Amino acid sequence: VAQCLADYVDLRLDTPDDPDVPVPPGRFAGDEGFKAKLQEVFALRTQGGVDLLHATNLSVMQADSLEVAILNVILSGQRDGLSKLELLINWNRPDLLSSVLDAATVSPVADSHFRNLMTRAVQIALTSCKPLMVRQLLESAAPDLDRLDFVRLYTAVDHPFGLFEASWILRELRVRYPRGSTVEEELQMRHYLDSVGPFAERFVPGYRESLRYRPEDGTMRRLGEADLFFWAVFIGDEALVETFWERSEEPVMLALMGSLALRTVALEWMAPAAHLLHLADVLEQWAVDVLGATPNYQQALAVLTSESSLFPRRTVLSVAMADGH
């Protein structure tokens, strides 16, 4: 079992580019002491009074069962909650998240500390593009999404089609904040307004205005799920798009705006056009389904003609007509 465990950990560390093989946090890489201790702990650990070294039949043990056993050993050796959550995120195991969250919830920490922990975990899951983990964290906890480093989502995540890297206004940010760095909290709002806002405006008409920046006191609206929705749209991740769209208070408006953004991107980036246009069609169908589910004509008309709370002076109908749908 110990040798199998060592081989398994080596496999995880040696295949970081394989999307089907989750990778444990980088601080474990090359740590021979960690792997040696892991072997020792796993060999001595018992479950229900039974020694795993003698009870485990490797010839019939399923790979998933072995991974769960290994993860439980590693988790038991982590002292802080973020390390445990980061491990689950990197190994993409949302099915084991509830046990870690339950332990964090009952620990004698203040609610603010727990929310901060969840926010940091969501940040890791987003930058790792792990939609299942993001969804599970949002459903299981109450992270303060407005405290996320929204700028870092555009600087630390490589766009699958090179969209972020090709944008000169984002490229400057990516040079200033290379992968692994964080954006100073006091500069995040300014960078979002000056860089991310204009970038998003190029594909989402009215986005900068939706931020409601007030120069007289330097404030703007709180960033949240709608902004995460558009980031997910830009990277073309349908699972993440759906996660944030389902939580929106204006699902029809967001679906149409997202579809418009995808079609605009597809016009400029021909290689992924088929994928983006497919996702644009999916979003439009979601909008149609929501309208079809309204109980009566009056409510459907209200959805179509009411001014958006997110996009001032715009309605679903005006956006649909402007987009030619």
Residue frames as qw, qx, qy, qz and C-alpha x, y, z in Angstrom:
[[0.000, 0.887, 0.462, 0.000, 0.00, 0.00, 0.00],
 [0.314, -0.789, 0.086, 0.521, 2.79, 2.42, 0.93],
 [0.375, -0.174, 0.587, 0.696, 4.60, 1.85, -2.37],
 [0.201, 0.591, 0.696, 0.354, 1.35, 2.18, -4.31],
 [0.131, -0.917, -0.290, 0.240, 0.68, 5.44, -2.49],
 [0.348, -0.599, 0.312, 0.650, 4.14, 6.77, -3.36],
 [0.325, 0.136, 0.705, 0.615, 3.67, 5.81, -7.01],
 [0.083, 0.767, 0.624, 0.125, 0.26, 7.44, -7.03],
 [0.195, -0.881, -0.075, 0.424, 1.57, 10.70, -5.60],
 [0.368, -0.338, 0.519, 0.693, 4.40, 10.65, -8.15],
 [0.269, 0.448, 0.731, 0.438, 1.84, 10.23, -10.92],
 [0.026, -0.903, -0.420, 0.084, -0.13, 13.24, -9.70],
 [0.294, -0.783, 0.155, 0.525, 3.01, 15.36, -9.45],
 [0.383, -0.226, 0.636, 0.631, 4.35, 14.32, -12.86],
 [0.189, 0.439, 0.737, 0.478, 1.21, 15.00, -14.91],
 [0.004, -0.481, -0.342, 0.807, 0.29, 18.64, -14.24],
 [0.226, 0.269, -0.360, -0.864, -0.86, 19.27, -17.80],
 [0.180, -0.215, -0.920, -0.274, -3.30, 16.37, -17.97],
 [0.395, -0.294, 0.010, -0.870, -6.80, 17.82, -17.43],
 [0.811, -0.259, -0.414, -0.321, -8.07, 14.43, -16.28],
 [0.728, -0.150, -0.500, 0.444, -5.46, 14.10, -13.54],
 [0.287, -0.933, -0.060, -0.207, -5.95, 16.57, -10.67],
 [0.591, 0.362, -0.419, 0.587, -2.73, 17.85, -9.15],
 [0.548, -0.669, -0.392, 0.314, -2.09, 18.43, -5.45],
 [0.058, -0.994, 0.028, 0.088, -0.86, 21.88, -4.34],
 [0.621, 0.668, -0.306, 0.274, 2.54, 22.86, -5.68],
 [0.245, -0.754, 0.514, -0.328, 4.12, 23.11, -2.25],
 [0.884, -0.220, 0.400, -0.097, 4.11, 19.28, -2.09],
 [0.813, 0.564, -0.138, 0.050, 6.03, 18.88, -5.35],
 [0.570, 0.536, -0.484, 0.392, 9.50, 17.42, -4.89],
 [0.396, -0.613, 0.457, -0.508, 9.08, 17.19, -1.12],
 [0.593, 0.141, -0.793, 0.018, 10.60, 13.78, -0.40],
 [0.002, -0.073, 0.743, -0.666, 10.06, 14.25, 3.32],
 [0.588, 0.080, 0.150, -0.790, 6.36, 14.75, 2.73],
 [0.771, 0.177, -0.485, -0.373, 6.06, 11.62, 0.61],
 [0.407, 0.173, -0.841, 0.312, 8.05, 9.58, 3.10],
 [0.222, -0.011, 0.603, -0.766, 5.86, 10.73, 5.98],
 [0.686, 0.130, -0.119, -0.706, 2.79, 10.04, 3.89],
 [0.662, 0.151, -0.726, -0.106, 3.90, 6.45, 3.39],
 [0.190, 0.090, -0.806, 0.554, 4.52, 6.07, 7.10],
 [0.408, 0.057, 0.372, -0.831, 1.17, 7.54, 8.10],
 [0.729, 0.151, -0.322, -0.584, -0.74, 5.54, 5.51],
 [0.556, 0.154, -0.814, 0.064, 0.95, 2.29, 6.57],
 [0.144, -0.032, -0.775, 0.614, 0.07, 2.84, 10.23],
 [0.413, -0.054, 0.067, -0.907, -3.36, 4.43, 9.82],
 [0.081, 0.224, 0.967, -0.086, -6.40, 2.39, 10.80],
 [0.434, -0.140, -0.244, -0.856, -10.03, 2.65, 9.77],
 [0.820, -0.285, -0.114, -0.483, -12.53, 1.18, 12.19],
 [0.682, -0.516, 0.508, -0.102, -9.72, -0.60, 14.02],
 [0.915, 0.236, 0.278, 0.170, -8.50, -2.37, 10.87],
 [0.371, -0.565, 0.406, 0.615, -4.94, -1.83, 9.66],
 [0.600, 0.703, -0.047, -0.379, -5.13, -0.57, 6.09],
 [0.075, 0.618, -0.751, -0.220, -1.77, -2.13, 5.29],
 [0.192, -0.056, 0.980, -0.013, -3.25, -5.60, 5.83],
 [0.445, 0.471, 0.644, -0.406, -6.90, -4.94, 4.99],
 [0.422, 0.691, -0.138, -0.570, -6.49, -3.27, 1.61],
 [0.731, 0.133, 0.618, 0.255, -6.60, -5.62, -1.35],
 [0.026, 0.579, -0.299, -0.758, -4.95, -3.61, -4.12],
 [0.128, 0.019, 0.860, 0.493, -5.97, -6.09, -6.78],
 [0.017, -0.600, -0.778, -0.184, -9.66, -5.38, -6.27],
 [0.146, -0.646, -0.314, 0.680, -9.53, -1.85, -4.88],
 [0.401, 0.798, 0.379, 0.244, -11.09, 0.70, -7.23],
 [0.465, 0.301, -0.042, 0.832, -8.95, 3.66, -8.24],
 [0.235, -0.687, -0.116, -0.677, -11.49, 6.09, -6.78],
 [0.782, -0.592, -0.190, -0.037, -11.49, 4.29, -3.44],
 [0.760, -0.074, -0.115, 0.636, -7.72, 4.43, -3.33],
 [0.208, 0.496, 0.040, 0.842, -7.78, 8.15, -4.11],
 [0.503, -0.720, -0.163, -0.450, -10.29, 8.79, -1.32],
 [0.850, -0.429, -0.167, 0.255, -8.11, 6.85, 1.12],
 [0.604, 0.145, -0.043, 0.783, -5.04, 8.81, 0.08],
 [0.043, -0.629, -0.118, -0.767, -6.88, 12.12, 0.29],
 [0.661, -0.691, -0.211, -0.201, -8.15, 11.32, 3.76],
 [0.798, -0.258, -0.135, 0.528, -4.60, 10.65, 4.91],
 [0.384, 0.303, 0.047, 0.871, -3.33, 13.90, 3.41],
 [0.281, -0.702, -0.235, -0.611, -6.29, 15.88, 4.75],
 [0.744, -0.613, -0.256, 0.073, -5.70, 14.57, 8.26],
 [0.694, -0.169, -0.064, 0.697, -2.19, 16.01, 8.11],
 [0.172, 0.516, 0.170, 0.822, -3.32, 19.52, 7.13],
 [0.226, -0.315, -0.588, 0.710, -3.75, 21.93, 10.03],
 [0.191, 0.370, 0.136, -0.899, -5.60, 24.83, 8.42],
 [0.594, 0.499, 0.556, -0.298, -8.86, 24.78, 6.51],
 [0.425, 0.775, -0.222, -0.412, -7.53, 26.54, 3.41],
 [0.034, -0.471, 0.856, 0.211, -4.88, 23.87, 2.85],
 [0.430, 0.181, 0.875, -0.130, -7.58, 21.20, 2.99],
 [0.523, 0.703, 0.311, -0.369, -9.85, 23.10, 0.61],
 [0.233, 0.745, -0.485, -0.394, -6.97, 23.81, -1.77],
 [0.227, -0.240, 0.935, 0.128, -6.13, 20.13, -1.85],
 [0.489, 0.427, 0.737, -0.190, -9.71, 19.16, -2.71],
 [0.416, 0.804, 0.016, -0.424, -9.89, 21.88, -5.37],
 [0.105, 0.643, -0.679, -0.340, -6.65, 20.80, -7.03],
 [0.159, -0.056, 0.982, 0.089, -7.73, 17.16, -6.97],
 [0.438, -0.043, -0.385, -0.811, -11.23, 18.23, -8.08],
 [0.298, -0.226, -0.921, 0.108, -13.17, 16.34, -5.41],
 [0.345, -0.341, 0.021, -0.874, -16.37, 18.29, -4.67],
 [0.760, -0.305, -0.513, -0.257, -17.88, 15.09, -3.28],
 [0.665, -0.221, -0.514, 0.494, -15.55, 15.34, -0.27],
 [0.106, 0.464, -0.087, 0.875, -16.08, 19.04, 0.32],
 [0.562, -0.630, -0.235, -0.482, -18.98, 18.77, 2.76],
 [0.828, -0.377, -0.317, 0.268, -16.91, 16.90, 5.35],
 [0.501, 0.091, -0.152, 0.847, -14.21, 19.59, 5.30],
 [0.157, -0.504, -0.127, -0.840, -16.78, 22.39, 5.46],
 [0.707, -0.578, -0.350, -0.209, -18.59, 20.71, 8.36],
 [0.747, -0.258, -0.283, 0.543, -15.32, 20.53, 10.28],
 [0.280, 0.239, -0.024, 0.929, -14.56, 24.18, 9.51],
 [0.353, -0.593, -0.294, -0.662, -18.05, 25.27, 10.52],
 [0.747, -0.593, -0.295, -0.052, -17.97, 23.65, 13.95],
 [0.648, 0.039, -0.290, 0.703, -14.44, 24.87, 14.71],
 [0.274, -0.796, -0.362, 0.400, -14.26, 27.77, 17.20],
 [0.338, 0.002, 0.248, 0.908, -13.64, 30.53, 14.65],
 [0.240, 0.502, 0.244, -0.794, -15.55, 33.73, 13.99],
 [0.634, 0.593, 0.490, -0.082, -18.03, 33.82, 11.13],
 [0.280, 0.905, -0.210, -0.242, -15.95, 36.45, 9.37],
 [0.253, -0.539, 0.776, 0.210, -12.95, 34.11, 9.40],
 [0.585, 0.200, 0.786, 0.027, -15.04, 31.32, 7.90],
 [0.520, 0.800, 0.253, -0.163, -16.42, 33.59, 5.16],
 [0.071, 0.842, -0.470, -0.254, -12.91, 34.76, 4.37],
 [0.445, -0.258, 0.845, 0.146, -11.81, 31.15, 4.14],
 [0.605, 0.483, 0.632, -0.032, -14.63, 30.39, 1.71],
 [0.347, 0.904, -0.038, -0.248, -13.84, 33.47, -0.38],
 [0.102, -0.680, 0.681, 0.252, -10.22, 32.42, -0.73],
 [0.530, 0.023, 0.844, 0.076, -11.31, 28.91, -1.65],
 [0.564, 0.713, 0.393, -0.143, -13.65, 30.24, -4.35],
 [0.159, 0.876, -0.349, -0.293, -10.78, 32.35, -5.72],
 [0.298, -0.406, 0.838, 0.208, -8.60, 29.25, -6.01],
 [0.563, 0.321, 0.761, -0.020, -11.40, 27.25, -7.65],
 [0.451, 0.843, 0.156, -0.246, -12.07, 30.04, -10.16],
 [0.095, 0.803, -0.525, -0.266, -8.45, 30.58, -11.14],
 [0.336, -0.225, 0.905, 0.128, -8.13, 26.79, -11.47],
 [0.536, 0.153, -0.419, -0.717, -11.30, 26.73, -13.63],
 [0.106, -0.079, -0.982, 0.137, -12.96, 23.99, -11.55],
 [0.410, -0.293, -0.261, -0.823, -16.70, 24.58, -12.12],
 [0.692, -0.371, -0.610, -0.110, -17.88, 21.70, -9.94],
 [0.503, -0.230, -0.491, 0.673, -15.85, 22.98, -7.00],
 [0.041, -0.134, 0.009, -0.990, -17.08, 26.54, -7.57],
 [0.549, -0.361, -0.445, -0.609, -20.70, 25.40, -7.60],
 [0.695, -0.349, -0.606, 0.167, -20.26, 23.29, -4.48],
 [0.358, -0.101, -0.367, 0.853, -18.56, 26.11, -2.59],
 [0.217, -0.205, -0.122, -0.947, -21.30, 28.57, -3.52],
 [0.661, -0.352, -0.485, -0.452, -24.04, 26.15, -2.52],
 [0.731, -0.287, -0.555, 0.272, -22.39, 24.97, 0.69],
 [0.436, -0.374, -0.284, 0.768, -21.16, 28.26, 2.09],
 [0.130, 0.941, 0.313, -0.010, -21.67, 32.02, 1.88],
 [0.616, -0.077, 0.087, 0.779, -18.45, 33.51, 0.50],
 [0.055, 0.830, 0.120, -0.542, -18.13, 37.29, 0.20],
 [0.712, 0.428, 0.398, 0.390, -17.89, 37.43, -3.58],
 [0.189, 0.965, 0.027, 0.182, -17.28, 41.17, -3.63],
 [0.434, -0.791, 0.415, 0.116, -14.00, 40.48, -1.80],
 [0.881, 0.169, 0.326, 0.298, -12.67, 38.31, -4.61],
 [0.226, -0.551, 0.392, 0.701, -9.68, 39.55, -6.58],
 [0.676, 0.622, 0.350, -0.185, -11.64, 40.08, -9.81],
 [0.270, 0.842, -0.401, -0.239, -8.65, 41.60, -11.57],
 [0.309, -0.450, 0.833, 0.090, -6.61, 38.45, -10.97],
 [0.730, 0.312, 0.594, -0.131, -9.18, 36.40, -12.88],
 [0.602, 0.796, 0.034, -0.050, -8.07, 38.30, -15.97],
 [0.119, 0.834, -0.537, 0.032, -4.35, 38.30, -15.18],
 [0.371, -0.428, 0.815, -0.125, -3.73, 34.85, -13.66],
 [0.741, 0.253, 0.605, -0.145, -5.93, 32.74, -15.96],
 [0.123, -0.250, 0.673, 0.685, -4.71, 31.85, -19.44],
 [0.640, 0.385, 0.117, -0.654, -7.54, 32.36, -21.90],
 [0.746, 0.077, 0.653, 0.109, -8.19, 29.18, -23.92],
 [0.610, 0.662, 0.348, 0.261, -8.31, 31.22, -27.14],
 [0.544, 0.020, 0.014, 0.839, -5.73, 33.85, -26.21],
 [0.009, -0.833, -0.394, -0.388, -8.31, 36.61, -25.83],
 [0.470, -0.862, -0.063, 0.176, -6.91, 38.05, -22.60],
 [0.663, -0.318, 0.286, 0.614, -3.32, 37.78, -23.77],
 [0.419, 0.408, 0.458, 0.670, -4.09, 39.55, -27.07],
 [0.106, -0.927, -0.318, -0.171, -5.81, 42.51, -25.43],
 [0.444, 0.461, -0.284, 0.714, -3.21, 45.25, -25.02],
 [0.346, -0.643, 0.159, -0.664, -5.06, 46.77, -22.08],
 [0.903, -0.398, 0.056, -0.154, -5.09, 43.43, -20.22],
 [0.846, 0.272, -0.241, 0.391, -1.59, 42.56, -21.37],
 [0.117, 0.648, -0.351, 0.666, -0.20, 45.50, -19.42],
 [0.675, -0.521, 0.241, -0.463, -1.92, 44.19, -16.30],
 [0.997, -0.030, -0.062, 0.031, -0.64, 40.67, -16.92],
 [0.608, 0.465, -0.341, 0.546, 2.92, 41.98, -17.14],
 [0.170, -0.618, 0.350, -0.683, 2.50, 44.00, -13.96],
 [0.669, -0.310, 0.508, -0.445, 0.91, 41.10, -12.08],
 [0.417, 0.313, -0.822, -0.229, 2.46, 37.84, -13.32],
 [0.794, -0.239, -0.502, -0.243, 1.02, 34.45, -12.42],
 [0.668, -0.225, -0.564, 0.430, 1.14, 33.83, -8.67],
 [0.152, 0.055, -0.268, 0.950, 1.07, 37.50, -7.70],
 [0.049, -0.695, -0.698, 0.167, -1.87, 39.31, -6.14],
 [0.125, 0.631, 0.214, 0.735, -3.31, 42.71, -6.91],
 [0.136, -0.030, -0.512, 0.847, -3.05, 45.21, -4.08],
 [0.019, 0.601, 0.783, -0.159, -6.51, 45.59, -2.58],
 [0.021, 0.717, 0.191, -0.670, -6.48, 49.39, -2.77],
 [0.067, 0.421, -0.524, -0.737, -5.68, 49.22, -6.50],
 [0.289, 0.223, 0.921, 0.136, -8.17, 46.54, -7.50],
 [0.310, 0.750, 0.500, -0.304, -11.09, 48.89, -8.13],
 [0.119, 0.782, -0.261, -0.553, -8.95, 51.28, -10.19],
 [0.126, -0.285, 0.851, 0.422, -7.50, 48.47, -12.29],
 [0.326, 0.412, 0.851, -0.019, -10.95, 46.98, -12.82],
 [0.272, 0.829, 0.275, -0.403, -12.34, 50.32, -13.95],
 [0.090, 0.782, -0.391, -0.477, -9.37, 51.28, -16.13],
 [0.023, 0.380, -0.863, -0.332, -8.58, 47.89, -17.68],
 [0.186, 0.214, 0.959, -0.017, -11.19, 45.19, -17.23],
 [0.328, 0.631, 0.433, -0.554, -14.09, 47.61, -17.71],
 [0.341, 0.644, -0.333, -0.598, -12.99, 48.84, -21.17],
 [0.011, 0.211, -0.943, -0.256, -12.08, 45.28, -22.21],
 [0.229, 0.358, 0.881, -0.206, -15.54, 44.00, -21.25],
 [0.325, 0.648, 0.184, -0.663, -17.26, 47.01, -22.82],
 [0.138, 0.413, -0.673, -0.598, -15.83, 45.97, -26.17],
 [0.205, -0.078, -0.942, -0.255, -18.02, 42.86, -26.10],
 [0.176, -0.591, -0.763, 0.195, -20.78, 43.79, -23.62],
 [0.062, 0.524, 0.172, 0.832, -22.27, 47.20, -24.53],
 [0.465, -0.702, -0.090, -0.531, -23.03, 49.21, -21.41],
 [0.812, -0.237, -0.449, 0.286, -20.78, 47.21, -19.11],
 [0.378, 0.146, -0.312, 0.860, -18.68, 50.15, -17.95],
 [0.334, -0.414, -0.043, -0.845, -21.82, 52.13, -17.24],
 [0.784, -0.378, -0.441, -0.217, -23.19, 49.16, -15.30],
 [0.612, -0.028, -0.516, 0.599, -20.29, 49.53, -12.85],
 [0.265, -0.891, -0.311, -0.198, -21.87, 52.84, -11.76],
 [0.607, -0.046, -0.229, 0.760, -18.58, 54.52, -10.99],
 [0.144, -0.957, -0.244, -0.056, -18.95, 57.76, -9.01],
 [0.597, 0.415, -0.208, 0.655, -15.83, 59.91, -9.51],
 [0.221, -0.775, 0.110, -0.582, -16.86, 62.31, -6.76],
 [0.635, -0.592, 0.411, -0.277, -16.26, 59.71, -4.06],
 [0.168, 0.511, -0.836, -0.113, -14.40, 57.02, -6.02],
 [0.537, -0.007, 0.778, -0.327, -17.05, 54.34, -5.48],
 [0.470, 0.137, -0.625, -0.609, -18.77, 51.88, -7.74],
 [0.864, -0.210, -0.038, -0.456, -21.27, 49.08, -7.31],
 [0.572, -0.433, 0.694, -0.058, -20.15, 45.90, -5.59],
 [0.428, 0.360, -0.744, -0.366, -18.80, 43.31, -7.98],
 [0.649, -0.107, 0.627, -0.418, -20.52, 39.95, -7.82],
 [0.653, 0.125, 0.745, 0.052, -22.05, 37.06, -9.69],
 [0.580, 0.781, 0.184, -0.138, -22.95, 39.03, -12.83],
 [0.122, 0.852, -0.491, -0.138, -19.30, 40.01, -13.27],
 [0.444, -0.313, 0.838, 0.058, -18.22, 36.41, -12.70],
 [0.711, 0.467, 0.509, -0.134, -20.81, 35.38, -15.29],
 [0.495, 0.852, -0.119, -0.124, -19.24, 37.59, -17.96],
 [0.145, -0.672, 0.720, 0.091, -15.75, 36.40, -17.08],
 [0.609, 0.004, 0.793, -0.024, -16.98, 32.80, -17.52],
 [0.650, 0.697, 0.255, -0.163, -18.56, 33.84, -20.84],
 [0.223, 0.864, -0.416, -0.175, -15.26, 35.28, -22.04],
 [0.200, -0.467, 0.858, 0.070, -13.36, 32.06, -21.30],
 [0.625, 0.158, -0.547, -0.534, -16.16, 30.02, -22.88],
 [0.089, 0.066, -0.951, 0.290, -16.70, 27.67, -19.94],
 [0.479, -0.360, -0.508, -0.619, -20.33, 26.55, -20.18],
 [0.602, -0.405, -0.658, 0.201, -20.39, 24.93, -16.73],
 [0.298, -0.255, -0.326, 0.860, -19.15, 28.12, -15.04],
 [0.183, -0.164, -0.290, -0.925, -21.49, 30.24, -17.16],
 [0.548, -0.421, -0.627, -0.360, -24.44, 28.14, -16.05],
 [0.508, -0.332, -0.603, 0.518, -23.36, 28.26, -12.40],
 [0.123, -0.246, -0.207, 0.939, -23.47, 32.06, -12.25],
 [0.282, -0.185, -0.467, -0.818, -26.39, 32.46, -14.64],
 [0.494, -0.435, -0.745, -0.106, -28.60, 30.30, -12.42],
 [0.403, -0.471, -0.491, 0.612, -27.88, 32.63, -9.48],
 [0.117, 0.119, 0.166, 0.972, -28.74, 35.80, -11.37],
 [0.212, 0.508, 0.559, -0.620, -31.69, 38.03, -10.55],
 [0.490, 0.651, -0.083, -0.573, -31.93, 38.96, -14.25],
 [0.653, -0.100, 0.712, 0.238, -31.40, 35.65, -16.07],
 [0.611, 0.666, 0.413, 0.114, -32.96, 36.74, -19.37],
 [0.145, 0.974, -0.167, -0.049, -30.93, 39.95, -19.61],
 [0.408, -0.637, 0.627, 0.183, -27.70, 38.19, -18.67],
 [0.726, 0.150, 0.646, 0.181, -28.32, 35.38, -21.15],
 [0.527, 0.809, 0.238, 0.106, -28.87, 37.83, -24.00],
 [0.039, -0.939, 0.338, 0.053, -25.87, 39.97, -23.07],
 [0.588, -0.416, 0.672, 0.174, -23.72, 36.87, -22.78],
 [0.724, 0.408, 0.530, 0.171, -24.88, 35.63, -26.17],
 [0.335, 0.941, 0.007, 0.043, -24.11, 39.01, -27.72],
 [0.289, -0.802, 0.509, 0.120, -20.62, 38.97, -26.18],
 [0.698, -0.125, 0.678, 0.196, -19.90, 35.49, -27.50],
 [0.645, 0.642, 0.384, 0.159, -21.02, 36.38, -31.02],
 [0.125, 0.974, -0.190, -0.012, -18.84, 39.49, -30.97],
 [0.463, -0.597, 0.636, 0.157, -15.82, 37.47, -29.82],
 [0.757, 0.180, 0.610, 0.148, -16.52, 34.82, -32.46],
 [0.512, 0.851, 0.114, 0.025, -16.39, 37.45, -35.21],
 [0.045, 0.898, -0.436, 0.037, -12.85, 38.37, -34.19],
 [0.296, -0.453, 0.840, -0.038, -11.59, 34.88, -33.25],
 [0.721, 0.244, -0.383, -0.524, -12.46, 32.51, -36.04],
 [0.318, 0.253, -0.909, 0.090, -10.72, 29.39, -34.64],
 [0.029, 0.166, 0.884, -0.437, -13.08, 28.87, -31.68],
 [0.366, -0.015, -0.155, -0.917, -16.10, 30.35, -33.48],
 [0.585, -0.191, -0.705, -0.352, -18.06, 27.09, -33.55],
 [0.435, -0.274, -0.731, 0.449, -17.68, 26.57, -29.80],
 [0.013, -0.179, -0.287, 0.941, -18.55, 30.18, -28.98],
 [0.430, -0.047, -0.359, -0.827, -21.54, 30.27, -31.30],
 [0.544, -0.258, -0.794, -0.088, -22.82, 27.03, -29.79],
 [0.297, -0.318, -0.615, 0.657, -22.61, 28.54, -26.31],
 [0.170, 0.083, -0.029, -0.982, -24.32, 31.70, -27.62],
 [0.527, -0.183, -0.606, -0.568, -27.20, 29.52, -28.89],
 [0.483, -0.292, -0.779, 0.274, -27.37, 27.77, -25.52],
 [0.104, -0.224, -0.387, 0.888, -27.66, 31.10, -23.70],
 [0.356, -0.010, -0.263, -0.897, -30.41, 32.29, -26.01],
 [0.563, -0.245, -0.741, -0.271, -32.30, 29.06, -25.43],
 [0.332, -0.280, -0.682, 0.589, -32.00, 29.59, -21.67],
 [0.128, 0.138, 0.112, -0.976, -33.55, 33.04, -22.10],
 [0.508, -0.097, -0.525, -0.676, -36.39, 31.60, -24.17],
 [0.516, -0.247, -0.815, 0.091, -36.98, 28.88, -21.57],
 [0.145, -0.246, -0.532, 0.797, -37.23, 31.43, -18.75],
 [0.323, 0.095, -0.113, -0.935, -39.72, 33.52, -20.71],
 [0.553, -0.108, -0.698, -0.443, -41.70, 30.40, -21.57],
 [0.426, -0.245, -0.803, 0.338, -41.91, 29.52, -17.88],
 [0.126, -0.027, 0.269, -0.954, -43.56, 32.82, -16.87],
 [0.223, 0.335, 0.868, -0.292, -47.10, 32.10, -15.68],
 [0.341, 0.775, 0.515, -0.137, -48.89, 34.72, -17.78],
 [0.500, 0.645, 0.230, 0.530, -48.55, 37.33, -20.50],
 [0.179, -0.962, -0.002, -0.205, -48.36, 40.27, -18.10],
 [0.672, -0.634, 0.306, 0.230, -45.35, 38.88, -16.27],
 [0.749, 0.182, 0.379, 0.513, -43.63, 37.99, -19.54],
 [0.271, 0.841, 0.190, 0.429, -44.21, 41.53, -20.78],
 [0.411, -0.902, 0.128, -0.018, -42.76, 42.92, -17.55],
 [0.782, -0.303, 0.357, 0.411, -39.61, 40.82, -18.02],
 [0.609, 0.440, 0.377, 0.542, -39.25, 42.11, -21.58],
 [0.151, 0.798, 0.202, 0.547, -39.92, 45.81, -20.95],
 [0.537, -0.833, -0.073, 0.108, -38.69, 46.55, -17.42],
 [0.261, 0.848, -0.411, 0.211, -35.47, 48.53, -17.15],
 [0.834, 0.024, -0.459, 0.304, -32.53, 46.39, -16.09],
 [0.527, -0.848, 0.035, 0.044, -31.16, 47.05, -12.61],
 [0.757, -0.283, 0.295, 0.510, -27.73, 46.06, -13.89],
 [0.381, 0.151, 0.430, 0.805, -27.71, 47.89, -17.24],
 [0.119, 0.568, 0.337, -0.741, -29.32, 51.33, -16.90],
 [0.424, 0.557, -0.109, -0.706, -31.76, 52.42, -19.63],
 [0.306, 0.245, -0.836, -0.384, -31.75, 48.98, -21.21],
 [0.787, -0.024, 0.354, -0.505, -34.50, 46.39, -21.36],
 [0.603, -0.042, 0.779, 0.168, -34.49, 42.79, -22.57],
 [0.586, 0.683, 0.437, -0.017, -36.54, 43.90, -25.56],
 [0.199, 0.942, -0.213, -0.167, -34.17, 46.74, -26.50],
 [0.340, -0.554, 0.729, 0.216, -31.14, 44.46, -26.25],
 [0.635, 0.209, 0.737, 0.096, -32.81, 41.74, -28.33],
 [0.504, 0.824, 0.251, -0.062, -33.83, 44.25, -31.03],
 [0.011, 0.892, -0.404, -0.202, -30.38, 45.84, -31.12],
 [0.399, -0.379, 0.815, 0.183, -28.81, 42.41, -31.53],
 [0.437, 0.265, -0.580, -0.635, -31.22, 41.54, -34.32],
 [0.146, -0.114, -0.981, 0.053, -33.01, 38.73, -32.49]]
